[in-house]
Amino acid sequence: MNPINTPDALYESRLSTLDCISRGKVRDIYAVDDDHLLIVTSDRISAFDVILPDPIPGKGEVLTQIANFWFDRTTDIIANHLTDLPLEQAVPDAGERAAIASRSIVVKRLKPLPVEAVARGYLIGSGWKDYQTTGKVCGIPLPPGLQLAAQLPEPIFTPATKAEAGEHDENISFAEMENLIGSELAHRVKDLTMTIYTRGAEYALQHGIIIADTKFEFGLDDDGELYLIDEVLTPDSSRFWPAESYQEGISPPSFDKQFVRDYLETLDWDKKAPGPKLPAEVVQGTFDRYRLAYDLLTQSRDGS
């Protein structure tokens, strides 16, 4: 049976006045006009590149708030895809607009680059597996003897190709990235990625969160101007760890969907669609972690 929307969760948006041009793992994208798109962040959650049947009620709203928070804090580094076009103009139907208002943004129509820009500050996930085998991460040599979750001597840039739905992203070398988008643009994307990650990680650490790694997406307009698009420094695009309990040698607890991955790893599941259902405590625990991340990031340093 296909999942359906509930009073508390939006699994899939349905707008009669706009054409849906894409449904990703989390976001539904609609055409507004020749210059604008509407992005609706659903409550869907994916793990191991499989969309799970159970939504996380409220997750899309929190993700939208976190992404907008960071978009606002990085405009001096690079322009982003947000626009001033009001939602009322994009979605004139009041009922449909009410259902998505807190989880939607109207953005510029841009051409996404065919790569994901990944910044890694800590040794975890596929990077840890790579390091154990080769002493490198995505071909970048690292000092010997590093432990699981160790902070790297300095953050590294490891681009990846963007996979089709249901497929896995593939790490590529910087030279391969240059071949895909050109050397000048590749270097600019790398520099921007490391600047945004460094600023975000420093800010988050002051608020009790380690951002272990993250991925960004960029797009070009018709004049070749580069923009930051999609989402930025959210628990869906990053690994968020609580700073107070961090230690090397263990996989840290997280504010992101690693909580879901850890549960799924206890099951006899081949990591192929369809994904298994999530118990209520995993659903609630996941939302609580996303919400806590938002609360920590947006509170003032004195706790108010």
Backbone bond lengths (Angstrom), bond angles and torsions (degrees), N, CA, C in turn:
res aa  C-N    CA-C-N  psi(-1)  N-CA   C-N-CA  omega(-1)  CA-C   N-CA-C  phi
1 M - - - 1.461 - - 1.522 108.90 -
2 N 1.308 117.62 134.42 1.455 121.67 178.95 1.526 110.92 -73.04
3 P 1.331 117.39 140.42 1.462 119.80 176.63 1.522 109.92 -63.24
4 I 1.311 116.58 150.86 1.459 121.62 179.05 1.517 109.30 -128.75
5 N 1.309 115.08 164.16 1.454 119.70 176.44 1.523 110.01 -69.44
6 T 1.323 115.83 150.77 1.455 122.17 175.65 1.522 107.46 -124.54
7 P 1.332 118.18 169.54 1.472 119.18 177.44 1.520 113.21 -58.24
8 D 1.339 117.00 -25.14 1.455 120.34 -176.09 1.525 113.65 -102.13
9 A 1.323 117.98 -14.25 1.456 120.24 -173.21 1.518 111.33 -136.10
10 L 1.328 115.10 145.83 1.463 121.41 175.16 1.526 107.51 -112.15
11 Y 1.325 115.84 101.95 1.461 119.79 178.05 1.521 110.45 -80.81
12 E 1.316 116.04 -37.84 1.463 120.40 -178.84 1.519 109.35 -148.96
13 S 1.316 116.30 124.93 1.461 119.49 178.91 1.521 110.10 -76.19
14 R 1.329 115.40 151.07 1.468 121.21 -179.64 1.516 107.82 -139.59
15 L 1.323 116.07 107.25 1.459 121.90 -179.16 1.518 109.31 -117.88
16 S 1.311 116.16 120.82 1.466 120.16 -176.99 1.522 112.99 -78.83
17 T 1.327 116.79 -20.12 1.468 119.71 -173.63 1.524 113.45 -93.16
18 L 1.336 117.94 -9.51 1.456 121.17 -178.26 1.523 110.66 -128.33
19 D 1.322 116.04 150.59 1.464 121.20 176.66 1.523 109.29 -84.78
20 C 1.342 115.95 126.74 1.460 120.55 175.13 1.528 108.09 -82.19
21 I 1.323 116.17 119.81 1.460 119.43 -176.97 1.520 112.79 -102.04
22 S 1.340 116.76 -10.71 1.464 119.19 179.54 1.523 110.08 -164.15
23 R 1.339 115.36 140.07 1.464 121.10 168.56 1.523 106.89 -124.52
24 G 1.319 115.60 111.36 1.451 120.26 179.15 1.513 111.15 -90.32
25 K 1.319 115.17 -161.46 1.461 119.39 179.32 1.519 111.32 -65.63
26 V 1.321 116.33 -32.31 1.464 121.00 -177.55 1.527 112.07 -128.57
27 R 1.327 117.42 -36.97 1.464 120.94 -169.87 1.524 113.15 -104.01
28 D 1.333 114.97 140.05 1.459 123.23 171.97 1.530 107.27 -104.04
29 I 1.336 116.79 130.68 1.456 121.23 -175.86 1.524 109.77 -117.72
30 Y 1.331 115.22 128.82 1.461 122.37 -177.83 1.523 110.22 -119.05
31 A 1.329 115.45 147.60 1.467 121.00 174.06 1.524 108.80 -83.05
32 V 1.323 116.69 125.86 1.468 121.54 176.33 1.520 109.72 -96.63
33 D 1.323 116.18 -54.09 1.464 122.63 175.35 1.526 107.19 -157.78
34 D 1.319 116.97 -166.32 1.461 120.08 -176.38 1.523 113.01 -65.90
35 D 1.323 117.49 -20.53 1.461 120.72 -174.15 1.524 114.23 -113.32
36 H 1.344 117.40 -9.82 1.461 119.75 -172.25 1.524 112.53 -133.11
37 L 1.330 113.89 149.93 1.459 122.67 172.17 1.518 108.54 -124.95
38 L 1.317 116.09 155.21 1.459 122.67 171.91 1.518 107.69 -110.03
39 I 1.323 116.30 126.10 1.463 121.29 176.75 1.522 108.78 -110.98
40 V 1.317 115.98 121.94 1.460 122.60 177.63 1.522 107.83 -110.12
41 T 1.332 116.69 121.19 1.457 121.26 179.62 1.526 109.29 -92.04
42 S 1.317 115.35 110.65 1.464 121.22 -176.23 1.524 110.43 -79.71
43 D 1.326 115.34 -177.79 1.466 121.34 175.37 1.525 111.78 -97.50
44 R 1.351 116.37 11.88 1.458 119.17 176.16 1.521 110.03 -63.89
45 I 1.320 115.63 152.91 1.457 120.39 174.03 1.518 108.18 -137.04
46 S 1.321 115.17 139.60 1.459 120.32 178.55 1.522 109.43 -117.50
47 A 1.313 115.06 154.33 1.452 121.80 174.45 1.520 107.70 -148.22
48 F 1.317 115.92 137.25 1.459 121.20 -176.63 1.532 110.24 54.24
49 D 1.342 115.47 36.60 1.469 123.77 177.91 1.522 113.40 64.19
50 V 1.327 117.40 22.73 1.459 122.47 175.23 1.530 108.40 -119.30
51 I 1.335 116.45 129.11 1.465 120.38 175.97 1.521 108.21 -76.38
52 L 1.315 116.36 124.73 1.464 121.10 -176.53 1.523 110.58 -82.85
53 P 1.333 117.30 154.81 1.471 119.80 -174.82 1.513 114.54 -74.11
54 D 1.327 117.89 -19.39 1.460 120.47 -177.59 1.519 110.86 -102.53
55 P 1.322 118.43 127.09 1.467 120.47 175.12 1.525 110.90 -77.12
56 I 1.318 115.25 166.01 1.470 122.69 173.53 1.526 106.02 -109.11
57 P 1.335 118.71 97.04 1.469 120.71 -173.76 1.531 112.15 -53.74
58 G 1.328 115.67 127.72 1.456 121.73 178.44 1.510 114.74 89.29
59 K 1.319 118.29 -10.74 1.465 121.44 -176.94 1.524 111.71 -60.66
60 G 1.323 117.55 -42.07 1.458 120.46 -178.05 1.512 112.76 -63.29
61 E 1.328 116.64 -36.31 1.458 120.14 178.12 1.530 110.96 -66.95
62 V 1.326 116.12 -43.09 1.466 119.65 179.95 1.526 110.96 -65.97
63 L 1.335 116.98 -42.69 1.457 120.25 178.53 1.529 111.06 -59.76
64 T 1.325 116.31 -42.05 1.467 120.14 179.10 1.519 110.72 -62.28
65 Q 1.329 117.33 -42.97 1.462 121.19 179.76 1.526 111.49 -64.24
66 I 1.339 116.54 -42.46 1.466 119.77 -179.62 1.524 110.58 -65.98
67 A 1.338 116.66 -45.96 1.465 119.67 -179.52 1.526 111.23 -61.11
68 N 1.328 116.93 -44.47 1.463 120.02 179.61 1.525 111.82 -64.35
69 F 1.329 116.53 -35.15 1.458 121.50 175.93 1.530 110.36 -57.87
70 W 1.330 115.98 -47.09 1.465 119.75 -178.48 1.528 111.97 -74.97
71 F 1.330 117.32 -36.73 1.462 118.58 176.18 1.529 109.97 -55.92
72 D 1.322 115.80 -42.67 1.460 120.57 -179.12 1.523 111.62 -65.19
73 R 1.328 116.91 -33.47 1.464 120.87 -175.69 1.531 112.96 -86.02
74 T 1.323 118.30 -2.24 1.467 120.24 -176.94 1.528 112.97 -121.77
75 T 1.323 117.41 8.78 1.466 119.49 -176.90 1.525 112.60 -65.25
76 D 1.331 117.49 -23.18 1.458 119.27 177.25 1.525 111.79 -77.16
77 I 1.339 117.05 -14.76 1.469 121.42 178.31 1.521 110.59 -89.93
78 I 1.342 115.60 -46.73 1.452 121.03 -178.67 1.530 108.95 -157.25
79 A 1.315 116.72 145.89 1.463 120.82 174.50 1.525 109.33 -67.33
80 N 1.329 116.09 152.57 1.461 119.74 178.15 1.527 110.16 -122.33
81 H 1.325 114.90 179.11 1.467 120.17 -171.31 1.526 114.28 -83.39
82 L 1.321 119.59 -1.43 1.458 120.97 -179.65 1.528 111.03 -66.49
83 T 1.334 116.47 148.16 1.464 121.55 179.38 1.524 110.14 -128.40
84 D 1.314 114.95 173.76 1.464 121.06 177.42 1.526 112.32 -95.39
85 L 1.330 117.58 1.51 1.462 119.76 -179.72 1.528 109.44 -64.82
86 P 1.333 119.05 119.76 1.470 120.60 -175.91 1.526 111.92 -68.46
87 L 1.320 115.17 148.35 1.455 120.39 179.43 1.521 110.79 -60.48
88 E 1.339 117.26 -32.61 1.461 121.27 178.96 1.529 111.70 -58.76
89 Q 1.319 115.78 -33.23 1.465 119.66 179.45 1.522 111.59 -78.80
90 A 1.332 116.37 -33.69 1.459 120.17 -179.73 1.521 112.02 -76.50
91 V 1.337 116.31 -37.69 1.471 121.71 -178.26 1.525 107.36 -127.07
92 P 1.318 118.05 90.48 1.471 120.31 -174.51 1.520 114.12 -71.42
93 D 1.332 118.23 -22.87 1.457 120.60 -179.31 1.528 109.90 -73.56
94 A 1.324 117.13 117.80 1.469 121.41 -173.68 1.522 112.44 -63.34
95 G 1.322 117.44 -38.90 1.458 120.64 -179.29 1.514 111.93 -66.47
96 E 1.324 116.60 -46.35 1.460 119.79 178.70 1.522 110.99 -66.09
97 R 1.324 115.82 -36.56 1.467 119.79 -179.74 1.522 111.05 -65.89
98 A 1.320 116.97 -39.11 1.462 120.68 -178.72 1.522 111.57 -62.85
99 A 1.336 116.41 -33.35 1.463 120.40 -176.63 1.524 112.69 -71.62
100 I 1.344 116.72 -19.54 1.470 119.42 -174.86 1.519 113.51 -124.13
101 A 1.319 117.84 -0.12 1.471 121.14 -168.56 1.527 113.07 -56.50
102 S 1.316 117.51 -39.38 1.463 120.54 -174.30 1.521 113.11 -85.40
103 R 1.316 116.63 0.73 1.463 120.14 -175.59 1.520 111.61 -133.67
104 S 1.330 117.78 21.38 1.454 121.78 -175.03 1.512 112.29 -126.12
105 I 1.341 115.04 149.62 1.460 121.23 172.11 1.530 108.30 -138.46
106 V 1.322 115.51 144.99 1.463 121.49 174.08 1.521 107.13 -100.28
107 V 1.331 115.96 123.92 1.460 120.25 -171.23 1.527 111.45 -126.92
108 K 1.320 115.19 166.07 1.455 121.63 174.95 1.532 110.16 -69.06
109 R 1.314 116.09 145.47 1.468 120.80 169.80 1.528 108.00 -77.46
110 L 1.298 116.75 117.71 1.462 121.98 -177.80 1.528 109.67 -133.38
111 K 1.311 116.03 165.23 1.463 121.08 176.65 1.521 108.29 -98.52
112 P 1.357 117.92 108.85 1.464 119.44 -178.68 1.526 111.55 -64.89
113 L 1.324 116.32 141.72 1.458 119.72 172.31 1.523 108.89 -69.64
114 P 1.329 118.02 147.89 1.472 121.05 -175.60 1.523 113.74 -81.80
115 V 1.329 116.91 26.91 1.470 121.23 179.64 1.518 109.42 -137.69
116 E 1.322 115.04 153.38 1.457 121.35 169.14 1.519 107.70 -102.30
117 A 1.312 115.68 135.88 1.455 122.13 -178.05 1.534 108.48 -97.50
118 V 1.303 117.13 108.99 1.461 122.19 -172.72 1.528 110.38 -109.14
119 A 1.327 115.36 129.80 1.459 121.78 174.49 1.522 108.09 -113.95
120 R 1.317 116.52 133.18 1.470 122.00 179.55 1.521 109.57 -123.27
121 G 1.323 115.26 125.75 1.454 120.16 177.20 1.513 113.29 -110.06
122 Y 1.343 115.80 -12.29 1.463 121.45 -177.06 1.528 108.91 -138.66
123 L 1.317 115.91 158.88 1.461 122.21 -174.51 1.525 109.68 -94.95
124 I 1.322 115.88 100.18 1.463 120.60 -174.26 1.531 108.97 -154.68
125 G 1.313 117.39 165.23 1.455 121.89 174.65 1.514 112.68 63.88
126 S 1.334 115.80 -138.83 1.462 120.29 -178.95 1.528 111.38 -64.45
127 G 1.344 116.59 -27.85 1.456 119.93 177.28 1.517 111.93 -63.67
128 W 1.327 116.69 -40.65 1.465 121.45 177.94 1.527 110.81 -64.59
129 K 1.328 116.67 -43.01 1.463 120.42 179.06 1.521 110.73 -63.13
130 D 1.327 116.00 -41.64 1.464 121.59 178.20 1.529 110.18 -62.73
131 Y 1.308 116.40 -45.08 1.465 121.42 -178.59 1.527 111.72 -62.87
132 Q 1.325 116.62 -41.50 1.460 120.16 179.41 1.528 111.74 -60.87
133 T 1.310 115.89 -34.04 1.462 120.68 -176.74 1.521 112.44 -85.49
134 T 1.340 116.40 -40.43 1.470 119.90 -169.77 1.525 114.82 -119.08
135 G 1.330 117.05 -13.00 1.458 119.16 -172.25 1.513 112.54 75.47
136 K 1.331 115.76 9.28 1.455 121.92 -179.45 1.523 109.61 -131.61
137 V 1.319 116.41 166.40 1.459 122.21 169.26 1.525 107.25 -124.79
138 C 1.316 115.17 114.73 1.471 120.72 -178.22 1.522 111.09 53.32
139 G 1.335 115.86 39.63 1.456 121.01 177.32 1.507 115.18 84.66
140 I 1.323 118.09 -4.13 1.466 122.16 -179.77 1.522 109.13 -92.11
141 P 1.340 119.41 115.94 1.468 120.93 -177.99 1.531 111.44 -65.28
142 L 1.335 115.07 141.39 1.458 121.61 176.92 1.525 109.57 -126.35
143 P 1.328 118.21 159.17 1.469 120.02 179.32 1.524 111.07 -60.96
144 P 1.326 117.58 148.80 1.470 119.84 177.48 1.521 111.02 -71.77
145 G 1.332 115.40 157.86 1.456 121.02 172.36 1.508 116.49 83.88
146 L 1.321 118.24 9.04 1.462 119.84 178.28 1.522 110.20 -71.22
147 Q 1.330 116.41 145.04 1.455 121.94 179.63 1.537 110.88 -95.89
148 L 1.330 114.85 166.04 1.457 120.62 172.83 1.529 109.82 -54.66
149 A 1.321 117.20 134.15 1.464 124.87 177.62 1.525 113.17 71.10
150 A 1.335 117.81 12.77 1.463 120.31 178.76 1.531 110.29 -66.87
151 Q 1.329 115.52 144.53 1.456 119.37 172.66 1.518 108.71 -73.03
152 L 1.309 117.11 132.87 1.454 121.27 179.80 1.525 110.26 -72.10
153 P 1.333 117.44 153.94 1.474 119.43 178.69 1.523 112.01 -53.63
154 E 1.322 116.96 -35.96 1.460 123.38 170.82 1.519 107.35 -155.69
155 P 1.321 117.97 152.43 1.464 119.82 -178.49 1.534 111.13 -59.74
156 I 1.324 115.82 149.30 1.458 121.32 -179.89 1.525 110.23 -121.84
157 F 1.319 115.24 156.26 1.462 123.16 -179.39 1.522 108.75 -107.39
158 T 1.344 116.59 122.03 1.459 121.12 -177.18 1.527 109.45 -133.60
159 P 1.318 118.42 89.90 1.461 120.44 -176.81 1.521 112.85 -68.14
160 A 1.322 114.96 163.05 1.464 121.12 178.81 1.524 108.88 -145.45
161 T 1.311 115.45 154.38 1.453 119.45 172.44 1.517 108.87 -82.21
162 K 1.326 116.79 150.18 1.458 121.64 179.98 1.520 109.30 -87.49
163 A 1.333 115.58 124.29 1.460 121.11 -175.85 1.520 111.21 -86.70
164 E 1.320 115.28 156.46 1.455 120.67 170.70 1.520 108.92 -68.63
165 A 1.348 116.33 162.86 1.465 120.98 179.90 1.521 110.04 -54.90
166 G 1.328 115.88 132.18 1.446 121.33 178.70 1.515 114.55 87.84
167 E 1.343 116.80 -8.52 1.456 121.18 178.39 1.529 109.34 -104.96
168 H 1.323 115.86 168.31 1.456 120.80 -177.97 1.526 110.56 -99.72
169 D 1.343 115.95 139.55 1.460 119.39 172.90 1.526 108.71 -60.79
170 E 1.317 116.17 149.98 1.462 120.80 -177.75 1.520 109.80 -120.38
171 N 1.334 116.36 122.51 1.455 120.24 177.17 1.521 109.74 -64.22
172 I 1.333 115.35 140.49 1.455 120.76 177.58 1.517 109.02 -131.06
173 S 1.315 116.36 163.38 1.458 120.43 176.77 1.524 109.96 -79.50
174 F 1.321 115.21 163.70 1.459 118.44 177.21 1.525 110.55 -63.59
175 A 1.347 117.01 -34.95 1.464 120.42 177.80 1.528 110.84 -61.90
176 E 1.327 116.30 -39.34 1.464 119.26 177.14 1.530 110.84 -66.11
177 M 1.326 116.72 -36.88 1.459 120.47 176.57 1.525 110.27 -63.47
178 E 1.334 116.56 -41.11 1.461 120.23 177.45 1.526 111.30 -60.30
179 N 1.331 115.92 -39.12 1.463 119.79 179.11 1.529 111.40 -65.79
180 L 1.350 116.19 -32.34 1.462 120.42 -177.48 1.523 112.80 -76.25
181 I 1.333 116.98 -41.47 1.473 118.79 -171.55 1.518 113.70 -125.28
182 G 1.314 116.82 -0.67 1.461 119.68 -179.13 1.519 111.87 96.83
183 S 1.324 116.38 146.97 1.457 121.06 -173.61 1.526 113.11 -64.71
184 E 1.335 116.69 -45.27 1.469 119.55 -176.74 1.523 111.17 -62.15
185 L 1.341 117.05 -45.87 1.461 120.35 -179.57 1.521 110.90 -68.37
186 A 1.327 117.11 -37.44 1.465 120.48 178.90 1.527 111.29 -61.23
187 H 1.324 116.38 -44.15 1.464 119.18 179.08 1.532 111.21 -66.23
188 R 1.317 116.90 -37.19 1.468 118.94 179.39 1.526 110.29 -65.86
189 V 1.337 116.60 -43.81 1.464 120.11 179.00 1.529 110.40 -62.44
190 K 1.301 117.15 -41.54 1.473 120.26 177.93 1.519 111.00 -60.71
191 D 1.326 116.87 -48.67 1.467 120.54 -178.33 1.527 111.00 -62.30
192 L 1.325 117.11 -43.37 1.458 120.72 178.92 1.520 111.16 -63.78
193 T 1.321 116.15 -41.98 1.462 120.58 -179.92 1.519 111.44 -59.32
194 M 1.314 116.46 -46.55 1.457 119.46 -177.68 1.525 111.27 -70.48
195 T 1.328 117.55 -33.64 1.464 120.54 177.79 1.523 111.11 -66.95
196 I 1.332 116.68 -46.92 1.472 120.37 -179.91 1.522 110.46 -65.04
197 Y 1.327 116.79 -44.68 1.466 119.82 -179.59 1.528 110.94 -62.23
198 T 1.326 116.89 -45.66 1.464 119.74 -178.29 1.520 111.22 -61.58
199 R 1.328 116.53 -45.64 1.467 118.83 179.11 1.527 110.59 -63.68
200 G 1.318 116.46 -46.06 1.458 119.73 -178.49 1.511 112.29 -63.35
201 A 1.333 116.81 -42.33 1.465 120.71 -178.69 1.526 111.08 -65.91
202 E 1.318 116.98 -39.08 1.469 119.78 178.69 1.520 110.68 -65.75
203 Y 1.320 116.94 -44.23 1.464 120.45 178.46 1.522 110.35 -62.76
204 A 1.338 116.84 -48.60 1.470 120.32 -176.82 1.521 111.28 -60.82
205 L 1.331 117.12 -38.91 1.459 120.04 -179.16 1.519 110.94 -62.69
206 Q 1.320 117.15 -35.57 1.467 120.45 176.13 1.526 111.61 -64.61
207 H 1.329 116.30 -19.36 1.461 121.51 -178.81 1.531 112.17 -110.44
208 G 1.315 116.61 18.94 1.462 120.60 171.04 1.511 115.98 88.88
209 I 1.334 117.96 12.40 1.457 121.52 -177.90 1.520 110.27 -124.25
210 I 1.319 116.30 129.82 1.461 121.81 168.91 1.524 107.76 -93.04
211 I 1.325 117.29 124.05 1.462 120.55 171.91 1.523 106.47 -95.22
212 A 1.321 116.01 100.91 1.465 120.96 -172.54 1.516 111.89 -70.78
213 D 1.310 116.39 -40.01 1.463 121.32 177.02 1.519 108.47 -160.34
214 T 1.316 116.14 168.17 1.457 120.07 -178.56 1.510 109.58 -162.15
215 K 1.321 115.94 165.57 1.463 119.85 174.73 1.525 109.03 -133.77
216 F 1.314 115.08 142.84 1.457 122.40 178.89 1.528 109.44 -120.63
217 E 1.333 114.27 158.88 1.452 120.09 171.23 1.523 108.71 -126.63
218 F 1.322 114.59 147.62 1.457 121.45 -178.66 1.530 109.05 -129.27
219 G 1.336 115.66 156.03 1.451 120.91 178.22 1.518 111.28 -142.64
220 L 1.323 115.55 160.96 1.457 122.25 -179.04 1.520 110.58 -114.86
221 D 1.346 116.43 145.02 1.456 119.35 171.33 1.526 109.11 -91.39
222 D 1.316 116.48 -176.51 1.463 120.72 -176.27 1.524 112.61 -65.46
223 D 1.327 116.68 -19.96 1.469 120.53 179.40 1.527 112.45 -93.85
224 G 1.348 116.16 2.66 1.457 120.05 179.86 1.510 114.42 83.66
225 E 1.349 117.67 10.32 1.463 120.27 177.55 1.521 109.65 -77.23
226 L 1.325 116.01 139.36 1.459 122.23 -175.43 1.528 110.58 -93.00
227 Y 1.342 115.13 139.29 1.470 121.89 179.31 1.529 109.95 -132.30
228 L 1.321 115.10 151.35 1.465 121.98 169.03 1.523 107.93 -84.59
229 I 1.348 117.27 128.82 1.459 120.67 -173.73 1.523 110.76 -130.66
230 D 1.318 115.41 -179.20 1.466 124.97 173.62 1.530 110.30 70.61
231 E 1.310 118.42 -105.20 1.460 122.67 178.25 1.519 107.89 -138.27
232 V 1.319 116.02 168.53 1.464 118.41 -177.84 1.521 110.15 -147.46
233 L 1.340 115.67 124.44 1.465 124.00 174.53 1.527 112.48 51.60
234 T 1.331 115.95 48.75 1.460 121.38 175.29 1.528 109.86 -104.32
235 P 1.330 118.03 166.42 1.455 120.07 176.02 1.533 113.51 -66.64
236 D 1.324 118.34 -12.69 1.464 120.38 174.79 1.521 112.13 -85.85
237 S 1.321 117.01 -26.93 1.458 120.32 -176.84 1.524 112.61 -107.09
238 S 1.336 117.10 3.09 1.457 121.83 -173.12 1.521 110.21 -144.66
239 R 1.331 115.08 164.11 1.469 120.42 167.54 1.521 108.02 -100.70
240 F 1.319 116.31 118.85 1.460 123.28 178.33 1.528 108.81 -107.37
241 W 1.328 116.71 123.23 1.468 121.33 177.90 1.524 110.23 -118.59
242 P 1.332 117.73 143.41 1.470 119.44 173.42 1.528 110.50 -69.98
243 A 1.315 116.78 123.46 1.460 120.68 -175.12 1.522 112.24 -65.45
244 E 1.321 116.95 -32.53 1.465 119.85 -173.63 1.523 112.77 -68.43
245 S 1.329 118.29 -24.38 1.463 120.17 -178.27 1.521 113.10 -111.41
246 Y 1.332 116.88 8.49 1.460 120.18 -177.30 1.525 111.49 -69.23
247 Q 1.328 115.41 137.14 1.449 121.01 169.23 1.522 109.07 -154.02
248 E 1.315 115.73 149.20 1.452 120.22 178.06 1.527 110.57 -70.01
249 G 1.316 115.36 156.16 1.453 120.74 173.52 1.514 114.87 94.66
250 I 1.328 117.32 -10.41 1.466 120.87 177.38 1.526 108.74 -131.82
251 S 1.321 116.09 157.95 1.458 120.10 173.34 1.515 107.59 -78.89
252 P 1.325 118.25 112.49 1.468 120.06 -172.15 1.529 112.20 -65.74
253 P 1.329 117.21 152.84 1.468 119.90 168.39 1.519 108.68 -61.50
254 S 1.314 117.39 161.50 1.458 117.95 -171.29 1.512 112.78 -139.98
255 F 1.340 114.51 161.89 1.458 122.30 172.29 1.530 110.96 -98.86
256 D 1.314 117.30 8.80 1.456 120.32 -173.35 1.526 110.03 -117.26
257 K 1.334 116.89 -164.42 1.458 119.67 -174.32 1.531 113.50 -79.78
258 Q 1.329 117.45 8.25 1.460 119.31 171.06 1.528 110.40 -58.66
259 F 1.329 116.43 -29.25 1.472 121.02 175.80 1.521 110.54 -57.48
260 V 1.335 116.93 -40.68 1.463 121.30 177.49 1.522 110.79 -70.89
261 R 1.341 116.39 -44.27 1.468 119.55 179.44 1.531 110.72 -58.32
262 D 1.342 116.19 -42.38 1.462 119.40 -179.06 1.524 111.09 -61.81
263 Y 1.334 116.99 -40.12 1.467 119.60 176.35 1.527 110.97 -63.77
264 L 1.329 116.41 -45.55 1.465 119.92 -177.34 1.522 111.93 -63.86
265 E 1.328 116.88 -29.53 1.466 120.44 179.21 1.532 111.93 -67.03
266 T 1.330 117.14 -17.87 1.472 119.57 178.50 1.522 111.70 -83.68
267 L 1.331 117.49 -6.84 1.462 121.63 -175.36 1.528 111.36 -98.24
268 D 1.314 115.43 159.94 1.459 121.99 172.95 1.528 107.10 -88.99
269 W 1.334 115.16 78.59 1.466 121.97 -176.58 1.513 108.52 -132.18
270 D 1.320 116.77 136.20 1.468 121.50 -174.74 1.520 113.82 -85.17
271 K 1.345 116.39 8.60 1.470 122.09 178.49 1.527 112.08 62.61
272 K 1.306 115.18 31.04 1.462 121.49 174.13 1.521 108.89 -122.73
273 A 1.340 115.72 153.14 1.465 119.69 178.17 1.521 110.15 -65.64
274 P 1.340 115.75 145.53 1.464 128.58 0.83 1.521 112.35 -80.23
275 G 1.318 114.76 149.17 1.450 119.34 179.14 1.512 111.68 -79.95
276 P 1.318 117.73 159.20 1.464 121.42 179.15 1.528 112.13 -75.13
277 K 1.317 115.86 157.52 1.455 121.05 175.53 1.525 109.61 -72.01
278 L 1.316 115.07 153.51 1.456 121.33 179.32 1.513 110.05 -103.35
279 P 1.325 118.02 135.17 1.466 119.60 175.28 1.519 110.83 -68.04
280 A 1.325 115.71 158.05 1.464 121.18 -174.57 1.524 112.14 -57.75
281 E 1.327 117.76 -36.37 1.460 119.45 -177.09 1.534 111.61 -70.55
282 V 1.334 117.83 -28.91 1.458 120.68 176.62 1.531 109.95 -74.45
283 V 1.328 116.39 -39.79 1.460 120.54 176.54 1.529 110.23 -59.87
284 Q 1.326 117.07 -51.10 1.460 120.56 -178.35 1.525 111.45 -66.48
285 G 1.330 116.26 -40.80 1.461 119.56 179.78 1.514 112.42 -63.34
286 T 1.327 116.43 -34.08 1.461 120.38 178.19 1.520 110.49 -67.66
287 F 1.330 116.84 -48.07 1.463 119.00 179.19 1.525 110.99 -60.86
288 D 1.328 117.13 -41.84 1.461 120.07 -179.11 1.524 111.10 -58.03
289 R 1.316 116.99 -37.87 1.465 120.91 -179.77 1.527 111.41 -69.57
290 Y 1.331 116.59 -42.53 1.463 119.57 176.89 1.530 110.60 -61.46
291 R 1.316 115.61 -44.71 1.460 119.80 -178.11 1.524 111.45 -65.02
292 L 1.328 116.90 -40.20 1.461 120.27 178.99 1.519 110.53 -63.54
293 A 1.335 117.07 -39.75 1.458 119.79 177.76 1.522 110.63 -59.10
294 Y 1.333 116.80 -45.03 1.467 120.40 179.10 1.529 110.54 -62.71
295 D 1.319 116.73 -45.24 1.465 120.24 -178.39 1.520 111.20 -61.15
296 L 1.332 117.11 -43.13 1.466 120.22 -179.23 1.530 111.00 -65.88
297 L 1.310 116.52 -42.14 1.466 120.01 -176.82 1.523 112.02 -66.63
298 T 1.304 117.17 -35.17 1.456 119.91 -170.76 1.515 114.12 -98.35
299 Q 1.321 118.28 -7.31 1.449 118.98 176.79 1.519 109.81 -78.46
300 S 1.317 115.71 152.93 1.453 119.40 177.23 1.524 108.94 -72.55
301 R 1.305 116.94 162.84 1.468 120.49 -173.50 1.519 112.80 -67.26
302 D 1.335 117.31 -17.96 1.463 118.39 176.50 1.510 111.76 -88.41
303 G 1.368 116.15 4.32 1.461 120.28 175.54 1.489 115.02 93.32
304 S 1.346 118.42 -2.73 1.470 120.12 -178.01 1.506 111.09 -82.28
